[in-house]
Amino acid sequence: MPSDDPAQALAAIHAAIDHSARLARREPAEVTLIAVSKTHPADAIEPLLAAGQRVFGENRVQEAEAKWPELRTRWPDVTLHLVGQLQSNKAEDAVALFDAIHSVDRASLITALAKAMDRQGKRPDCFLQVNIGDEPQKGGCAVADLPALLAAARAADLPVAGLMAVPPAEVEPAPYFALLAKLARDHDITGLSMGMSADFETAVTLGATHVRVGSALFGARA
Ligand SMILES: *Cc1c(COP(=O)(O)O)cnc(C)c1O
């Protein structure tokens, strides 16, 4: 993976998700594959659409605004997930374009998102991003700050769909996935956005409901 044939790469990822889910006595249908198409142009995305993929992820609002409105005229049933960091001044645009936002990580952003949602009458699913390895430069709230962030999100009436994390690079990710799953259980949160190309199978065995897979589907980014 990835193979030259996007449909084949897609089938291989689905097979791997199914296998990992069954190993963990889970239903494969509990896992949503988000195809992360950041940096890839529309003509690289179209073969996956043609192969039946409908859930996509982008990490920049502006890039997504440039690519997706046109693609969506032809594939109106696409759902778009924002997986990258979001600045509060882009909250209005993000709410307009995305069906889910995976990077809700601070009170000021919650305020901006709530305002945008109220104005637009549209409430995308929100995932609270946790800096699960408590790394200095990473997005996400500190593990210790999650209860306060969750309280703020619920008070602002954001639809909290899950937790999201990117574990530290170059170390075994399983303990971090397990910690995120425990935090979700402790707080009665059902969604778990965790697992990327290198580790989505481990994430699925540990309870991921959303895996965010880019390079294994599209090839390496430039
Ligand atoms: C780019 C990105 C992904 C996909 O990464 P791959 O390693 O290419 O699968 C997933 N999640 C986030 C937050 C990303 O920025």
The ligand as a MOL file (V3000), in Angstrom:
LIG
                    3D

  0  0  0     0  0            999 V3000
M  V30 BEGIN CTAB
M  V30 COUNTS 15 15 0 0 0
M  V30 BEGIN ATOM
M  V30 1 C -2.2620 14.4070 7.4220 0
M  V30 2 C -3.0810 13.9370 8.5550 0
M  V30 3 C -3.5690 12.6250 8.5930 0
M  V30 4 C -3.2530 11.5840 7.5380 0
M  V30 5 O -1.9090 11.2090 7.6840 0
M  V30 6 P -1.2940 9.9570 6.8590 0
M  V30 7 O -0.1010 9.5880 7.6840 0
M  V30 8 O -0.9400 10.4650 5.5250 0
M  V30 9 O -2.3110 8.9040 6.8380 0
M  V30 10 C -4.3610 12.2600 9.6650 0
M  V30 11 N -4.6540 13.1220 10.6630 0
M  V30 12 C -4.2100 14.3940 10.6610 0
M  V30 13 C -4.5690 15.2840 11.7900 0
M  V30 14 C -3.4030 14.8400 9.6180 0
M  V30 15 O -2.9430 16.0940 9.6380 0
M  V30 END ATOM
M  V30 BEGIN BOND
M  V30 1 1 1 2
M  V30 2 1 2 3
M  V30 3 2 2 14
M  V30 4 1 3 4
M  V30 5 2 3 10
M  V30 6 1 4 5
M  V30 7 1 5 6
M  V30 8 2 6 7
M  V30 9 1 6 8
M  V30 10 1 6 9
M  V30 11 1 10 11
M  V30 12 2 11 12
M  V30 13 1 12 13
M  V30 14 1 12 14
M  V30 15 1 14 15
M  V30 END BOND
M  V30 END CTAB
M  END
